[in-house]
Amino acid sequence: MNHIKRNKPNVLITGTPGTGKSSLASVVAQNHEFQHFDISTLVKEKELHDGWDSEFQCYYLDEDKVLDYLEDTMVKGGCIVDHHSSEWFPERWFDLVVVLRSDVKILHERYEKRGYIPIKIENNIDCEIMEIILEEARNSYKEEIIVVLPSNTLEDNESNQSTIADWIQNWLEKNN
Ligand SMILES: Nc1ncnc2c1ncn2[C@@H]1O[C@H](COP(=O)(O)OP(=O)(O)OP(=O)(O)O)[C@@H](O)[C@H]1O
């Protein structure tokens, strides 16, 4: 267990695919000079996977490879990680866990724009309706570090940016 004190916090942004994790994470990272890790892209670029799942058209992510790849960087702090799953990351990595929520009608439109196959649309919509990602986060992290935010409109995105900015500012004042 690594208890080195970080000078900057680490933030996890999670939510059902298409809720806007990467859009939010990239702006927040840019504004605060944090490193952004979009796990799905990282897995592809660094080949941290075990091949391609042709049914769901995504890579079989290799969790151990991802954890090994990120560990040293996460320990230093100043990272924004975005991924639809949260339970397999070490709890100690994160100071704030943001769960994005979107209305299913809006999600449906986003999936169609992406050209998702029907089974993938159905699975992801069910995931949002059943609050799978929110429950996973609640089972994996302390309630006091979890923030649930709506992500339907561009105004939501801007408001979420400032919520996280305020939180980061507050963390830096308390911890440095
Ligand atoms: N708050 C928002 N308001 C309107 N459109 C949004 C919002 N957030 C994201 N979008 C749009 O929705 C689409 C999906 O966003 P994004 O790729 O950031 O989602 P994601 O959660 O990272 O998806 P995935 O898990 O599949 O990587 C993009 O076209 C993006 O521009």
The ligand as an SDF file (V2000), in Angstrom:
LIG
                    3D

 31 33  0  0  0  0  0  0  0  0999 V2000
  -23.0000   17.6900  -21.5240 N   0  0  0  0  0  0  0  0  0  0  0  0
  -23.1090   17.4170  -22.8330 C   0  0  0  0  0  0  0  0  0  0  0  0
  -24.0280   18.0720  -23.5940 N   0  0  0  0  0  0  0  0  0  0  0  0
  -24.1560   17.7900  -24.9160 C   0  0  0  0  0  0  0  0  0  0  0  0
  -23.4110   16.8820  -25.5870 N   0  0  0  0  0  0  0  0  0  0  0  0
  -22.4890   16.2190  -24.8960 C   0  0  0  0  0  0  0  0  0  0  0  0
  -22.2800   16.4440  -23.4910 C   0  0  0  0  0  0  0  0  0  0  0  0
  -21.2910   15.6400  -23.0630 N   0  0  0  0  0  0  0  0  0  0  0  0
  -20.9020   14.9360  -24.1570 C   0  0  0  0  0  0  0  0  0  0  0  0
  -21.5920   15.2850  -25.2340 N   0  0  0  0  0  0  0  0  0  0  0  0
  -21.4740   14.6920  -26.5850 C   0  0  0  0  0  0  0  0  0  0  0  0
  -21.8250   13.3240  -26.4370 O   0  0  0  0  0  0  0  0  0  0  0  0
  -20.9430   12.4870  -27.1710 C   0  0  0  0  0  0  0  0  0  0  0  0
  -20.2620   11.5050  -26.2270 C   0  0  0  0  0  0  0  0  0  0  0  0
  -19.3440   12.2200  -25.3990 O   0  0  0  0  0  0  0  0  0  0  0  0
  -18.0080   11.5530  -24.8600 P   0  0  0  0  0  0  0  0  0  0  0  0
  -17.2680   10.8500  -25.9360 O   0  0  0  0  0  0  0  0  0  0  0  0
  -17.3030   12.6050  -24.0760 O   0  0  0  0  0  0  0  0  0  0  0  0
  -18.6480   10.4690  -23.8770 O   0  0  0  0  0  0  0  0  0  0  0  0
  -17.9250    9.3070  -23.0250 P   0  0  0  0  0  0  0  0  0  0  0  0
  -18.7380    9.1360  -21.7990 O   0  0  0  0  0  0  0  0  0  0  0  0
  -16.4860    9.6140  -22.8410 O   0  0  0  0  0  0  0  0  0  0  0  0
  -18.0980    8.0540  -23.9730 O   0  0  0  0  0  0  0  0  0  0  0  0
  -17.2770    6.6420  -23.9560 P   0  0  0  0  0  0  0  0  0  0  0  0
  -17.4580    6.0260  -22.6140 O   0  0  0  0  0  0  0  0  0  0  0  0
  -17.9330    5.8280  -25.0070 O   0  0  0  0  0  0  0  0  0  0  0  0
  -15.8590    6.9820  -24.2760 O   0  0  0  0  0  0  0  0  0  0  0  0
  -19.9890   13.4230  -27.8920 C   0  0  0  0  0  0  0  0  0  0  0  0
  -20.4820   13.6410  -29.1830 O   0  0  0  0  0  0  0  0  0  0  0  0
  -20.0420   14.7100  -27.0850 C   0  0  0  0  0  0  0  0  0  0  0  0
  -19.7860   15.8420  -27.8670 O   0  0  0  0  0  0  0  0  0  0  0  0
  1  2  1  0
  2  3  1  0
  2  7  2  0
  3  4  2  0
  4  5  1  0
  5  6  2  0
  6  7  1  0
  6 10  1  0
  7  8  1  0
  8  9  2  0
  9 10  1  0
 10 11  1  0
 11 12  1  0
 11 30  1  0
 12 13  1  0
 13 14  1  0
 13 28  1  0
 14 15  1  0
 15 16  1  0
 16 17  2  0
 16 18  1  0
 16 19  1  0
 19 20  1  0
 20 21  2  0
 20 22  1  0
 20 23  1  0
 23 24  1  0
 24 25  2  0
 24 26  1  0
 24 27  1  0
 28 29  1  0
 28 30  1  0
 30 31  1  0
M  END
$$$$
